[in-house]
């Protein structure tokens, strides 16, 4: 149904009765219906707990229904976002959205009902309410713009639409002025990035919103990458990210208030590399990416949300039978350590990693950088014979992935991908992309499409955060975009503290190739960064838990084969799946601890971890189905706080009505496999 709002109530009074005005306001779902004010439009979630309002706010001293387009958000009746501006800055024109009137709206509802391939859940059924708000400028250019919004039970999303129109021939978008005006000075876990050309590999820092603003009236230049986790105590947890970036550039936010009392953000789009004044160049009609706000009363609910997938186009591949999740042996992290304990980047040594994968039942081996002839990714340099390695792996029922430099892929994709298909390569790890401008985002889509044509799976490294591309192209299995375990080779940045933040921040955007599995476990005091046979801070049980906590369909088994030899705890890594049918977060606090369970078929797996604070957690097993389960428990030994390699392995029978007690050491964790007990 369309609702056409009056230009001014005092003008309408001359022709309509007061009763008619009241009826019109009710039809428009207005909460404000006073003379001389425009009527807000309201969008509520299916469970009525989230409420999004759109309105036009006249400039100070003015009245009427022409002014700045804004939206606001409440949760459980409490204000989350105050009136926040919506506008687009177009080249050579005034901002679109700063002087408009609402000319119509359309309400609707729907359900996102689909299956996901190799994700954190296999089936999605998410209901939503929708609202489109159409605005027009009353004078001058007479430009038109539409806001399309959806409200789910776990969050809201909106995007800009520009229809074909005479006043805009081509979209030359300088900036998107989307505001997020928090109702209070909230606490954030913010990913501060140096520029628009980073690999998103940094810490999420806990800061108040006002702390992200420069003071003295000077706007902040601190770029905050997404996802951004925010907590308004007593009101809500929310996470800001984006979805469906096709045709657009990546979004960041900054606090432009310039005030110690300023607690709001505004969007910043990554500009073109060759033209810093333009972020998006597009023909009409145009739509922006979805601006996504996950909202919950507990941070664990954010982990369970499928909102990013809901807002992306459906699978575009007709045949997905060749796409499979799985774990991979990997030569790079350990420093190419061979069977003799010495580094060797040779074909024979890489066969050692293939043999290890085969012995463990892993479907893949990842050959990392160093095989190609400089930047030419269609030629080998003589160190590794890739076709021979692939042939040998095939005899062991193992497939090989290979590492690629992103700029080489940009230049040689058309020649390289058919060649890799001929060689029998299973997938490509593309590294050092370090861009999410419009052409950079298009690169991800081009790679996904071209790789699928040649039956290649993809893992993006040195990358921006995910935005749901893997729903549209399920041959895209994973992304890095995280301060991963590789940092242990160079310094102290990888630790249990940051690891316990990522489930509530980076992981909300999509699969995360953190590369766990380090078995040279040490305390913080005993840690020494080194490139070969690296150490990792925290306990071995925590490394096991990460295989459940950090979801990715392409999961590295990072250490050398020798590091796992004769280690009973390695059995959990061999058993744990790489794709899931269901995900639940049982407890947690960002930067402190988290417990996540995931289901694969009839089995459940649990991963729990803590920062440097030892913890005792009570975990109800209500997620289990009916009947008895055998719980294979890998937990910190009593002395794991000082001897982090020590793991206690035990088995016990459990039921859904029970509660397990988890004792986590400093930097510790617990991993559990729940296997249904077969009925006699």
Buried (B, 14 or more C-beta within 10 A) or exposed (E): EEBEBBBBBEEBBEEBEEEEBEEBBEEBBBEEBEEEBBBBBBBBBBEEBBBBBBBBBBEEEEEBBBBBBBBBBBBEEEBBBBBBBBBBBBEEBBBBBBBBBBBBBBBEEEEBEBEBBBBBBBEBEBBBBBBBBBBBBEEEBEBBBBBBBBBBBBBBBBBBBBEEBEEBEEBBBBBBBBBBBBBBBBBBBBBBBEEBBBBBBBBBBBBBBBBBBBBEEEBBEBBBBBBBBBBBEEBBBBBBBBBBBBBBBBBBBBBBBBBBEBBBBBBBBBBBEEEEEBBBBBEEEBBBBBBBBBBBEEBBBBBBBBBBBBBBEEBEBEEBEEBBBBBBBBBBBBBBBBBEEEBBBBBEBBBBBBBBBBEBEBBBBBBBBEBBEEEBBEBBEEBBBBBBBBEBBEEBEBBBBBBBBBEBBBBBBEEBBBBBBEBBBBBBBBBBBBBBBBBBBBBBBBBBBBBBEBBBBBBBBBBBBBBBBBBBBBBBBBBBBBBBBBBBBEEEBBBBBBBBBBBBBBBBBBBBBBBBBBBBBBBBEEBEBEEEBBBBBBBBBBBBBBBBBBBBBBBBBBBBBBBBEEBEBBBBBEBBBBBBBBBBBBBBBBBBBBBBBBBBEEBBBBBBBBBBBBBEBEBEBEBBEEEBBBBBBBBBBEEBBEBBBBBBBEEEEBEBEBEBEBBBBBBBBBBBBBBBEEEE
